Amino acid sequence: MKISEIVNRLNLKVVAGADGLGAEVTGGYVSDLLSDVIGHAAEGNIWITLQTHQNIVAVASLKELSAIIVVKGSSPAADTIRKSNEENIPLLSTGLDTFRIAGELYNLLLK
């Protein structure tokens, strides 16, 4: 499934990195610890986090993740948005909490 379809189906806001919306998604990963994501997320995963600093984009790039979803309506920092656009990694936002968006993404990817 493409990120653009997930954005539409889950009503996510595209904050930055719109050029990467055509990427395919292989699954999801939920963590707020950068070292955990580096150690365990898989290429093509969508990462769900409450972190908003620019290091999330660096980790997503390193792990070749398909996108980042920031939860609870948090606003990513300006440098995070800039880095997302540079790396073409979609930075998405939702007002939902981590539990809810993870469940919705899981159910969507099962279909």
C-alpha positions as MATLAB code, in Angstrom:
seq = 'MKISEIVNRLNLKVVAGADGLGAEVTGGYVSDLLSDVIGHAAEGNIWITLQTHQNIVAVASLKELSAIIVVKGSSPAADTIRKSNEENIPLLSTGLDTFRIAGELYNLLLK';
ca = [
       0.000    0.000    0.000;
       1.284    3.471   -0.833;
       1.690    6.197    1.762;
      -0.700    8.448   -0.164;
      -3.477    5.895    0.284;
      -2.743    5.588    4.010;
      -2.824    9.387    4.336;
      -6.282    9.464    2.743;
      -7.724    6.479    4.592;
      -6.462    7.559    8.041;
      -7.062   11.282    7.507;
      -3.427   12.197    8.160;
      -2.004   15.665    7.583;
       1.037   15.883    5.297;
       3.412   18.257    7.103;
       6.413   17.803    4.800;
       8.100   15.394    2.406;
       5.174   15.209   -0.019;
       7.473   14.043   -2.826;
       7.795   10.703   -1.029;
       4.059    9.916   -0.843;
       4.339    7.325   -3.616;
       6.522    5.003   -1.529;
       5.263    1.560   -0.624;
       4.699    0.621    3.013;
       5.878   -2.734    4.356;
       4.525   -2.391    7.907;
       4.668   -0.150   10.917;
       6.880    0.478   13.922;
       6.021    2.299   17.146;
       8.688    3.732   19.436;
       9.887    6.991   20.907;
      13.455    5.768   21.450;
      15.698    6.508   18.493;
      18.067    3.667   19.391;
      15.146    1.214   19.433;
      14.044    2.310   15.960;
      17.618    2.033   14.669;
      17.909   -1.455   16.119;
      14.537   -2.896   15.158;
      12.512   -1.002   12.525;
      12.503   -2.513    9.044;
      12.959   -0.848    5.674;
       9.653    0.480    4.356;
       7.960    0.735    7.770;
       5.927    3.752    8.814;
       7.258    4.974   12.151;
       4.789    6.277   14.738;
       6.283    8.585   17.381;
       5.665   11.607   19.561;
       9.163   12.958   18.864;
       9.313   16.110   16.719;
      13.027   17.021   16.484;
      15.081   16.678   13.297;
      16.832   13.500   14.447;
      13.684   11.526   13.635;
      14.219   12.266    9.954;
      17.879   11.232   10.190;
      16.851    7.899   11.737;
      14.106    7.388    9.147;
      16.619    8.042    6.371;
      19.205    5.703    7.905;
      16.658    2.883    8.202;
      14.976    3.676    4.842;
      11.589    4.053    6.507;
       8.671    5.037    4.295;
       7.243    7.804    6.510;
       6.927    9.205   10.030;
       3.618    9.807   11.801;
       3.767   12.319   14.661;
       0.930   11.824   17.152;
      -1.222   13.943   19.457;
      -1.309   16.900   17.078;
       2.294   17.784   17.882;
       3.987   20.246   15.557;
       7.391   19.226   14.227;
      10.157   21.796   14.547;
      11.023   23.924   11.497;
      14.370   22.138   11.046;
      12.532   18.790   11.091;
      10.215   19.964    8.325;
      13.162   21.233    6.272;
      15.039   17.934    6.703;
      11.930   15.928    5.767;
      11.617   17.871    2.519;
      15.329   17.422    1.762;
      15.178   13.655    2.342;
      11.756   13.165    0.676;
      10.541   11.298    3.740;
       6.885   12.087    4.383;
       6.303   13.669    7.767;
       2.685   13.094    8.713;
       0.605   14.279   11.638;
      -2.495   13.100   13.475;
      -4.434   14.358   16.471;
      -4.881   10.768   17.606;
      -2.780    9.196   20.338;
      -0.244    6.458   19.606;
      -2.502    3.573   20.626;
      -5.345    4.652   18.372;
      -3.335    5.444   15.219;
      -1.258    2.269   15.591;
      -4.447    0.210   15.764;
      -5.959    1.949   12.763;
      -2.760    1.525   10.724;
      -2.536   -2.132   11.717;
      -6.118   -2.812   10.631;
      -5.598   -0.950    7.366;
      -2.437   -2.864    6.488;
      -4.111   -6.222    7.219;
      -6.550   -5.744    4.322;
];
